[in-house]
């Protein structure tokens, strides 16, 4: 399934205990992966109206702003 993504896709993963397991999947396939600090996503994770779309938009904003670890 991961092969269907564009070669220029960048994955953003929130840093958690299991992040390294998830991190390996796209990197083995040659994709770039960035790690998001959970503190940077705190506004969304504490929100009562948290949705995947809002979380994805926040991660995208962090990616654009260069605020994610390689």
PDB file with one MODEL, atoms N, CA, C and O in Angstrom:
MODEL        1
ATOM      1  N   UNK A   1       0.817  -1.188   0.000  1.00  0.00           N
ATOM      2  CA  UNK A   1       0.000   0.000   0.000  1.00  0.00           C
ATOM      3  C   UNK A   1       0.869   1.263   0.000  1.00  0.00           C
ATOM      4  O   UNK A   1       0.519   2.233  -0.672  1.00  0.00           O
ATOM      5  N   UNK A   2       1.964   1.282   0.715  1.00  0.00           N
ATOM      6  CA  UNK A   2       2.818   2.463   0.786  1.00  0.00           C
ATOM      7  C   UNK A   2       3.432   2.797  -0.569  1.00  0.00           C
ATOM      8  O   UNK A   2       3.804   3.946  -0.806  1.00  0.00           O
ATOM      9  N   UNK A   3       3.541   1.843  -1.437  1.00  0.00           N
ATOM     10  CA  UNK A   3       4.119   2.068  -2.761  1.00  0.00           C
ATOM     11  C   UNK A   3       3.252   2.984  -3.611  1.00  0.00           C
ATOM     12  O   UNK A   3       3.731   3.524  -4.608  1.00  0.00           O
ATOM     13  N   UNK A   4       1.996   3.172  -3.246  1.00  0.00           N
ATOM     14  CA  UNK A   4       1.084   4.004  -4.034  1.00  0.00           C
ATOM     15  C   UNK A   4       1.353   5.491  -3.843  1.00  0.00           C
ATOM     16  O   UNK A   4       0.854   6.305  -4.621  1.00  0.00           O
ATOM     17  N   UNK A   5       2.126   5.866  -2.832  1.00  0.00           N
ATOM     18  CA  UNK A   5       2.397   7.277  -2.575  1.00  0.00           C
ATOM     19  C   UNK A   5       3.404   7.834  -3.568  1.00  0.00           C
ATOM     20  O   UNK A   5       4.251   7.112  -4.096  1.00  0.00           O
ATOM     21  N   UNK A   6       3.293   9.128  -3.809  1.00  0.00           N
ATOM     22  CA  UNK A   6       4.202   9.866  -4.681  1.00  0.00           C
ATOM     23  C   UNK A   6       5.622   9.790  -4.112  1.00  0.00           C
ATOM     24  O   UNK A   6       5.800   9.778  -2.894  1.00  0.00           O
ATOM     25  N   UNK A   7       6.618   9.739  -4.973  1.00  0.00           N
ATOM     26  CA  UNK A   7       8.014   9.657  -4.539  1.00  0.00           C
ATOM     27  C   UNK A   7       8.454  10.857  -3.709  1.00  0.00           C
ATOM     28  O   UNK A   7       9.417  10.765  -2.948  1.00  0.00           O
ATOM     29  N   UNK A   8       7.763  11.970  -3.848  1.00  0.00           N
ATOM     30  CA  UNK A   8       8.145  13.194  -3.149  1.00  0.00           C
ATOM     31  C   UNK A   8       7.360  13.387  -1.848  1.00  0.00           C
ATOM     32  O   UNK A   8       7.421  14.452  -1.233  1.00  0.00           O
ATOM     33  N   UNK A   9       6.634  12.366  -1.440  1.00  0.00           N
ATOM     34  CA  UNK A   9       5.821  12.423  -0.221  1.00  0.00           C
ATOM     35  C   UNK A   9       6.732  12.508   0.999  1.00  0.00           C
ATOM     36  O   UNK A   9       7.749  11.819   1.077  1.00  0.00           O
ATOM     37  N   UNK A  10       6.354  13.360   1.947  1.00  0.00           N
ATOM     38  CA  UNK A  10       7.052  13.453   3.223  1.00  0.00           C
ATOM     39  C   UNK A  10       6.070  13.036   4.308  1.00  0.00           C
ATOM     40  O   UNK A  10       4.969  13.579   4.411  1.00  0.00           O
ATOM     41  N   UNK A  11       6.478  12.076   5.106  1.00  0.00           N
ATOM     42  CA  UNK A  11       5.637  11.597   6.192  1.00  0.00           C
ATOM     43  C   UNK A  11       5.965  12.371   7.461  1.00  0.00           C
ATOM     44  O   UNK A  11       7.130  12.651   7.741  1.00  0.00           O
ATOM     45  N   UNK A  12       4.932  12.714   8.227  1.00  0.00           N
ATOM     46  CA  UNK A  12       5.105  13.378   9.516  1.00  0.00           C
ATOM     47  C   UNK A  12       4.508  12.454  10.565  1.00  0.00           C
ATOM     48  O   UNK A  12       3.343  12.064  10.487  1.00  0.00           O
ATOM     49  N   UNK A  13       5.343  12.110  11.560  1.00  0.00           N
ATOM     50  CA  UNK A  13       4.926  11.194  12.612  1.00  0.00           C
ATOM     51  C   UNK A  13       5.098  11.892  13.953  1.00  0.00           C
ATOM     52  O   UNK A  13       6.143  12.484  14.224  1.00  0.00           O
ATOM     53  N   UNK A  14       4.074  11.819  14.785  1.00  0.00           N
ATOM     54  CA  UNK A  14       4.183  12.380  16.128  1.00  0.00           C
ATOM     55  C   UNK A  14       5.088  11.483  16.966  1.00  0.00           C
ATOM     56  O   UNK A  14       4.954  10.259  16.939  1.00  0.00           O
ATOM     57  N   UNK A  15       5.993  12.082  17.698  1.00  0.00           N
ATOM     58  CA  UNK A  15       6.922  11.322  18.533  1.00  0.00           C
ATOM     59  C   UNK A  15       6.159  10.642  19.675  1.00  0.00           C
ATOM     60  O   UNK A  15       5.547  11.304  20.512  1.00  0.00           O
ATOM     61  N   UNK A  16       6.208   9.329  19.688  1.00  0.00           N
ATOM     62  CA  UNK A  16       5.588   8.527  20.742  1.00  0.00           C
ATOM     63  C   UNK A  16       6.511   7.345  21.031  1.00  0.00           C
ATOM     64  O   UNK A  16       7.571   7.205  20.421  1.00  0.00           O
ATOM     65  N   UNK A  17       6.099   6.516  21.954  1.00  0.00           N
ATOM     66  CA  UNK A  17       6.876   5.317  22.279  1.00  0.00           C
ATOM     67  C   UNK A  17       7.014   4.408  21.064  1.00  0.00           C
ATOM     68  O   UNK A  17       8.048   3.763  20.890  1.00  0.00           O
ATOM     69  N   UNK A  18       5.997   4.350  20.233  1.00  0.00           N
ATOM     70  CA  UNK A  18       5.992   3.438  19.081  1.00  0.00           C
ATOM     71  C   UNK A  18       6.432   4.081  17.769  1.00  0.00           C
ATOM     72  O   UNK A  18       6.375   3.443  16.718  1.00  0.00           O
ATOM     73  N   UNK A  19       6.866   5.326  17.819  1.00  0.00           N
ATOM     74  CA  UNK A  19       7.230   6.050  16.599  1.00  0.00           C
ATOM     75  C   UNK A  19       8.297   5.353  15.771  1.00  0.00           C
ATOM     76  O   UNK A  19       8.204   5.330  14.544  1.00  0.00           O
ATOM     77  N   UNK A  20       9.294   4.791  16.408  1.00  0.00           N
ATOM     78  CA  UNK A  20      10.387   4.159  15.659  1.00  0.00           C
ATOM     79  C   UNK A  20       9.906   2.965  14.840  1.00  0.00           C
ATOM     80  O   UNK A  20      10.434   2.698  13.761  1.00  0.00           O
ATOM     81  N   UNK A  21       8.915   2.252  15.345  1.00  0.00           N
ATOM     82  CA  UNK A  21       8.374   1.128  14.581  1.00  0.00           C
ATOM     83  C   UNK A  21       7.683   1.635  13.318  1.00  0.00           C
ATOM     84  O   UNK A  21       7.820   1.056  12.241  1.00  0.00           O
ATOM     85  N   UNK A  22       6.937   2.730  13.474  1.00  0.00           N
ATOM     86  CA  UNK A  22       6.232   3.312  12.335  1.00  0.00           C
ATOM     87  C   UNK A  22       7.218   4.006  11.407  1.00  0.00           C
ATOM     88  O   UNK A  22       7.071   3.940  10.187  1.00  0.00           O
ATOM     89  N   UNK A  23       8.212   4.664  11.965  1.00  0.00           N
ATOM     90  CA  UNK A  23       9.229   5.402  11.211  1.00  0.00           C
ATOM     91  C   UNK A  23       9.939   4.498  10.198  1.00  0.00           C
ATOM     92  O   UNK A  23      10.227   4.922   9.078  1.00  0.00           O
ATOM     93  N   UNK A  24      10.210   3.290  10.583  1.00  0.00           N
ATOM     94  CA  UNK A  24      10.966   2.382   9.722  1.00  0.00           C
ATOM     95  C   UNK A  24      10.229   2.014   8.436  1.00  0.00           C
ATOM     96  O   UNK A  24      10.869   1.808   7.404  1.00  0.00           O
ATOM     97  N   UNK A  25       8.923   1.929   8.474  1.00  0.00           N
ATOM     98  CA  UNK A  25       8.158   1.484   7.297  1.00  0.00           C
ATOM     99  C   UNK A  25       8.387   2.389   6.092  1.00  0.00           C
ATOM    100  O   UNK A  25       8.826   1.897   5.052  1.00  0.00           O
ATOM    101  N   UNK A  26       8.108   3.700   6.185  1.00  0.00           N
ATOM    102  CA  UNK A  26       8.345   4.547   5.001  1.00  0.00           C
ATOM    103  C   UNK A  26       9.822   4.757   4.682  1.00  0.00           C
ATOM    104  O   UNK A  26      10.181   4.885   3.511  1.00  0.00           O
ATOM    105  N   UNK A  27      10.692   4.794   5.706  1.00  0.00           N
ATOM    106  CA  UNK A  27      12.107   5.037   5.416  1.00  0.00           C
ATOM    107  C   UNK A  27      12.735   3.873   4.662  1.00  0.00           C
ATOM    108  O   UNK A  27      13.596   4.084   3.807  1.00  0.00           O
ATOM    109  N   UNK A  28      12.324   2.666   4.962  1.00  0.00           N
ATOM    110  CA  UNK A  28      12.835   1.500   4.234  1.00  0.00           C
ATOM    111  C   UNK A  28      12.445   1.577   2.763  1.00  0.00           C
ATOM    112  O   UNK A  28      13.169   1.091   1.894  1.00  0.00           O
ATOM    113  N   UNK A  29      11.301   2.187   2.490  1.00  0.00           N
ATOM    114  CA  UNK A  29      10.822   2.333   1.111  1.00  0.00           C
ATOM    115  C   UNK A  29      11.394   3.575   0.433  1.00  0.00           C
ATOM    116  O   UNK A  29      11.083   3.845  -0.727  1.00  0.00           O
ATOM    117  N   UNK A  30      12.235   4.337   1.153  1.00  0.00           N
ATOM    118  CA  UNK A  30      12.898   5.488   0.543  1.00  0.00           C
ATOM    119  C   UNK A  30      12.202   6.823   0.741  1.00  0.00           C
ATOM    120  O   UNK A  30      12.617   7.821   0.152  1.00  0.00           O
ATOM    121  N   UNK A  31      11.156   6.868   1.555  1.00  0.00           N
ATOM    122  CA  UNK A  31      10.441   8.120   1.798  1.00  0.00           C
ATOM    123  C   UNK A  31      11.116   8.919   2.901  1.00  0.00           C
ATOM    124  O   UNK A  31      11.753   8.352   3.790  1.00  0.00           O
ATOM    125  N   UNK A  32      10.974  10.238   2.840  1.00  0.00           N
ATOM    126  CA  UNK A  32      11.473  11.116   3.890  1.00  0.00           C
ATOM    127  C   UNK A  32      10.453  11.129   5.027  1.00  0.00           C
ATOM    128  O   UNK A  32       9.247  11.183   4.785  1.00  0.00           O
ATOM    129  N   UNK A  33      10.941  11.078   6.262  1.00  0.00           N
ATOM    130  CA  UNK A  33      10.061  11.070   7.427  1.00  0.00           C
ATOM    131  C   UNK A  33      10.542  12.138   8.404  1.00  0.00           C
ATOM    132  O   UNK A  33      11.734  12.235   8.700  1.00  0.00           O
ATOM    133  N   UNK A  34       9.603  12.933   8.899  1.00  0.00           N
ATOM    134  CA  UNK A  34       9.892  13.957   9.899  1.00  0.00           C
ATOM    135  C   UNK A  34       9.161  13.581  11.186  1.00  0.00           C
ATOM    136  O   UNK A  34       8.086  12.981  11.153  1.00  0.00           O
ATOM    137  N   UNK A  35       9.760  13.942  12.313  1.00  0.00           N
ATOM    138  CA  UNK A  35       9.168  13.642  13.608  1.00  0.00           C
ATOM    139  C   UNK A  35       8.638  14.936  14.226  1.00  0.00           C
ATOM    140  O   UNK A  35       9.361  15.927  14.328  1.00  0.00           O
ATOM    141  N   UNK A  36       7.360  14.914  14.639  1.00  0.00           N
ATOM    142  CA  UNK A  36       6.732  16.078  15.260  1.00  0.00           C
ATOM    143  C   UNK A  36       6.788  15.948  16.778  1.00  0.00           C
ATOM    144  O   UNK A  36       6.435  14.910  17.338  1.00  0.00           O
ATOM    145  N   UNK A  37       7.232  17.003  17.424  1.00  0.00           N
ATOM    146  CA  UNK A  37       7.264  17.049  18.883  1.00  0.00           C
ATOM    147  C   UNK A  37       5.824  17.135  19.396  1.00  0.00           C
ATOM    148  O   UNK A  37       5.074  18.014  18.970  1.00  0.00           O
ATOM    149  N   UNK A  38       5.431  16.245  20.295  1.00  0.00           N
ATOM    150  CA  UNK A  38       4.058  16.288  20.813  1.00  0.00           C
ATOM    151  C   UNK A  38       3.708  17.630  21.458  1.00  0.00           C
ATOM    152  O   UNK A  38       2.547  18.039  21.451  1.00  0.00           O
ATOM    153  N   UNK A  39       4.707  18.312  22.015  1.00  0.00           N
ATOM    154  CA  UNK A  39       4.440  19.622  22.619  1.00  0.00           C
ATOM    155  C   UNK A  39       4.022  20.641  21.564  1.00  0.00           C
ATOM    156  O   UNK A  39       3.263  21.565  21.856  1.00  0.00           O
ATOM    157  N   UNK A  40       4.509  20.476  20.359  1.00  0.00           N
ATOM    158  CA  UNK A  40       4.129  21.380  19.273  1.00  0.00           C
ATOM    159  C   UNK A  40       2.694  21.120  18.828  1.00  0.00           C
ATOM    160  O   UNK A  40       2.039  21.999  18.267  1.00  0.00           O
ATOM    161  N   UNK A  41       2.218  19.917  19.081  1.00  0.00           N
ATOM    162  CA  UNK A  41       0.856  19.548  18.698  1.00  0.00           C
ATOM    163  C   UNK A  41      -0.117  19.632  19.872  1.00  0.00           C
ATOM    164  O   UNK A  41      -1.264  19.203  19.753  1.00  0.00           O
ATOM    165  N   UNK A  42       0.328  20.178  21.003  1.00  0.00           N
ATOM    166  CA  UNK A  42      -0.468  20.168  22.222  1.00  0.00           C
ATOM    167  C   UNK A  42      -1.818  20.868  22.056  1.00  0.00           C
ATOM    168  O   UNK A  42      -2.807  20.434  22.645  1.00  0.00           O
ATOM    169  N   UNK A  43      -1.874  21.914  21.286  1.00  0.00           N
ATOM    170  CA  UNK A  43      -3.147  22.622  21.101  1.00  0.00           C
ATOM    171  C   UNK A  43      -4.197  21.711  20.494  1.00  0.00           C
ATOM    172  O   UNK A  43      -5.380  21.821  20.816  1.00  0.00           O
ATOM    173  N   UNK A  44      -3.778  20.826  19.632  1.00  0.00           N
ATOM    174  CA  UNK A  44      -4.728  19.913  19.005  1.00  0.00           C
ATOM    175  C   UNK A  44      -5.022  18.719  19.896  1.00  0.00           C
ATOM    176  O   UNK A  44      -6.172  18.295  20.009  1.00  0.00           O
ATOM    177  N   UNK A  45      -3.996  18.177  20.528  1.00  0.00           N
ATOM    178  CA  UNK A  45      -4.205  16.971  21.326  1.00  0.00           C
ATOM    179  C   UNK A  45      -5.070  17.232  22.545  1.00  0.00           C
ATOM    180  O   UNK A  45      -5.719  16.315  23.048  1.00  0.00           O
ATOM    181  N   UNK A  46      -5.091  18.464  23.029  1.00  0.00           N
ATOM    182  CA  UNK A  46      -5.936  18.807  24.182  1.00  0.00           C
ATOM    183  C   UNK A  46      -7.298  19.346  23.772  1.00  0.00           C
ATOM    184  O   UNK A  46      -8.152  19.580  24.626  1.00  0.00           O
ATOM    185  N   UNK A  47      -7.506  19.541  22.512  1.00  0.00           N
ATOM    186  CA  UNK A  47      -8.760  20.091  22.017  1.00  0.00           C
ATOM    187  C   UNK A  47      -9.893  19.079  22.138  1.00  0.00           C
ATOM    188  O   UNK A  47      -9.702  17.886  21.899  1.00  0.00           O
ATOM    189  N   UNK A  48     -11.059  19.561  22.505  1.00  0.00           N
ATOM    190  CA  UNK A  48     -12.238  18.693  22.569  1.00  0.00           C
ATOM    191  C   UNK A  48     -12.731  18.357  21.163  1.00  0.00           C
ATOM    192  O   UNK A  48     -13.431  17.366  20.960  1.00  0.00           O
ATOM    193  N   UNK A  49     -12.361  19.183  20.210  1.00  0.00           N
ATOM    194  CA  UNK A  49     -12.803  19.003  18.831  1.00  0.00           C
ATOM    195  C   UNK A  49     -11.698  18.435  17.955  1.00  0.00           C
ATOM    196  O   UNK A  49     -11.633  18.736  16.763  1.00  0.00           O
ATOM    197  N   UNK A  50     -10.829  17.616  18.535  1.00  0.00           N
ATOM    198  CA  UNK A  50      -9.713  17.051  17.776  1.00  0.00           C
ATOM    199  C   UNK A  50     -10.241  16.163  16.651  1.00  0.00           C
ATOM    200  O   UNK A  50     -11.090  15.296  16.859  1.00  0.00           O
ATOM    201  N   UNK A  51      -9.717  16.406  15.472  1.00  0.00           N
ATOM    202  CA  UNK A  51     -10.033  15.551  14.333  1.00  0.00           C
ATOM    203  C   UNK A  51      -8.729  15.240  13.620  1.00  0.00           C
ATOM    204  O   UNK A  51      -7.732  15.938  13.805  1.00  0.00           O
ATOM    205  N   UNK A  52      -8.735  14.214  12.822  1.00  0.00           N
ATOM    206  CA  UNK A  52      -7.542  13.877  12.048  1.00  0.00           C
ATOM    207  C   UNK A  52      -7.198  15.014  11.085  1.00  0.00           C
ATOM    208  O   UNK A  52      -6.023  15.305  10.863  1.00  0.00           O
ATOM    209  N   UNK A  53      -8.204  15.646  10.521  1.00  0.00           N
ATOM    210  CA  UNK A  53      -7.961  16.749   9.592  1.00  0.00           C
ATOM    211  C   UNK A  53      -7.241  17.897  10.302  1.00  0.00           C
ATOM    212  O   UNK A  53      -6.284  18.448   9.758  1.00  0.00           O
ATOM    213  N   UNK A  54      -7.683  18.266  11.506  1.00  0.00           N
ATOM    214  CA  UNK A  54      -7.027  19.340  12.249  1.00  0.00           C
ATOM    215  C   UNK A  54      -5.606  18.950  12.625  1.00  0.00           C
ATOM    216  O   UNK A  54      -4.695  19.772  12.527  1.00  0.00           O
ATOM    217  N   UNK A  55      -5.404  17.728  13.049  1.00  0.00           N
ATOM    218  CA  UNK A  55      -4.061  17.262  13.401  1.00  0.00           C
ATOM    219  C   UNK A  55      -3.150  17.281  12.178  1.00  0.00           C
ATOM    220  O   UNK A  55      -1.988  17.676  12.272  1.00  0.00           O
ATOM    221  N   UNK A  56      -3.675  16.855  11.034  1.00  0.00           N
ATOM    222  CA  UNK A  56      -2.885  16.851   9.805  1.00  0.00           C
ATOM    223  C   UNK A  56      -2.530  18.267   9.366  1.00  0.00           C
ATOM    224  O   UNK A  56      -1.419  18.513   8.895  1.00  0.00           O
ATOM    225  N   UNK A  57      -3.462  19.191   9.517  1.00  0.00           N
ATOM    226  CA  UNK A  57      -3.186  20.584   9.155  1.00  0.00           C
ATOM    227  C   UNK A  57      -2.101  21.170  10.058  1.00  0.00           C
ATOM    228  O   UNK A  57      -1.233  21.906   9.589  1.00  0.00           O
ATOM    229  N   UNK A  58      -2.150  20.849  11.338  1.00  0.00           N
ATOM    230  CA  UNK A  58      -1.133  21.335  12.266  1.00  0.00           C
ATOM    231  C   UNK A  58       0.231  20.754  11.899  1.00  0.00           C
ATOM    232  O   UNK A  58       1.226  21.478  11.877  1.00  0.00           O
ATOM    233  N   UNK A  59       0.282  19.470  11.616  1.00  0.00           N
ATOM    234  CA  UNK A  59       1.547  18.830  11.228  1.00  0.00           C
ATOM    235  C   UNK A  59       2.076  19.444   9.938  1.00  0.00           C
ATOM    236  O   UNK A  59       3.283  19.636   9.796  1.00  0.00           O
ATOM    237  N   UNK A  60       1.189  19.752   9.001  1.00  0.00           N
ATOM    238  CA  UNK A  60       1.595  20.375   7.748  1.00  0.00           C
ATOM    239  C   UNK A  60       2.167  21.763   8.002  1.00  0.00           C
ATOM    240  O   UNK A  60       3.154  22.152   7.378  1.00  0.00           O
ATOM    241  N   UNK A  61       1.555  22.509   8.914  1.00  0.00           N
ATOM    242  CA  UNK A  61       2.055  23.844   9.257  1.00  0.00           C
ATOM    243  C   UNK A  61       3.446  23.748   9.860  1.00  0.00           C
ATOM    244  O   UNK A  61       4.321  24.550   9.534  1.00  0.00           O
ATOM    245  N   UNK A  62       3.659  22.770  10.739  1.00  0.00           N
ATOM    246  CA  UNK A  62       4.981  22.583  11.332  1.00  0.00           C
ATOM    247  C   UNK A  62       6.003  22.203  10.257  1.00  0.00           C
ATOM    248  O   UNK A  62       7.148  22.652  10.301  1.00  0.00           O
ATOM    249  N   UNK A  63       5.594  21.385   9.304  1.00  0.00           N
ATOM    250  CA  UNK A  63       6.472  20.981   8.217  1.00  0.00           C
ATOM    251  C   UNK A  63       6.865  22.183   7.364  1.00  0.00           C
ATOM    252  O   UNK A  63       8.035  22.344   7.018  1.00  0.00           O
ATOM    253  N   UNK A  64       5.900  23.017   7.028  1.00  0.00           N
ATOM    254  CA  UNK A  64       6.174  24.200   6.221  1.00  0.00           C
ATOM    255  C   UNK A  64       7.092  25.180   6.939  1.00  0.00           C
ATOM    256  O   UNK A  64       7.936  25.830   6.322  1.00  0.00           O
ATOM    257  N   UNK A  65       6.912  25.274   8.253  1.00  0.00           N
ATOM    258  CA  UNK A  65       7.701  26.209   9.035  1.00  0.00           C
ATOM    259  C   UNK A  65       9.079  25.686   9.405  1.00  0.00           C
ATOM    260  O   UNK A  65       9.850  26.377  10.071  1.00  0.00           O
ATOM    261  N   UNK A  66       9.393  24.463   8.972  1.00  0.00           N
ATOM    262  CA  UNK A  66      10.697  23.885   9.260  1.00  0.00           C
ATOM    263  C   UNK A  66      10.897  23.527  10.730  1.00  0.00           C
ATOM    264  O   UNK A  66      12.027  23.491  11.218  1.00  0.00           O
ATOM    265  N   UNK A  67       9.803  23.264  11.427  1.00  0.00           N
ATOM    266  CA  UNK A  67       9.876  23.024  12.862  1.00  0.00           C
ATOM    267  C   UNK A  67       9.890  21.539  13.227  1.00  0.00           C
ATOM    268  O   UNK A  67       9.651  21.189  14.383  1.00  0.00           O
ATOM    269  N   UNK A  68      10.162  20.675  12.273  1.00  0.00           N
ATOM    270  CA  UNK A  68      10.154  19.245  12.545  1.00  0.00           C
ATOM    271  C   UNK A  68      11.554  18.674  12.470  1.00  0.00           C
ATOM    272  O   UNK A  68      12.375  19.106  11.661  1.00  0.00           O
ATOM    273  N   UNK A  69      11.813  17.707  13.314  1.00  0.00           N
ATOM    274  CA  UNK A  69      13.131  17.041  13.322  1.00  0.00           C
ATOM    275  C   UNK A  69      13.241  16.106  12.138  1.00  0.00           C
ATOM    276  O   UNK A  69      12.259  15.473  11.750  1.00  0.00           O
ATOM    277  N   UNK A  70      14.436  16.012  11.555  1.00  0.00           N
ATOM    278  CA  UNK A  70      14.621  15.069  10.436  1.00  0.00           C
ATOM    279  C   UNK A  70      14.644  13.639  10.919  1.00  0.00           C
ATOM    280  O   UNK A  70      14.791  12.718  10.116  1.00  0.00           O
TER     281      UNK A  70
ENDMDL
END
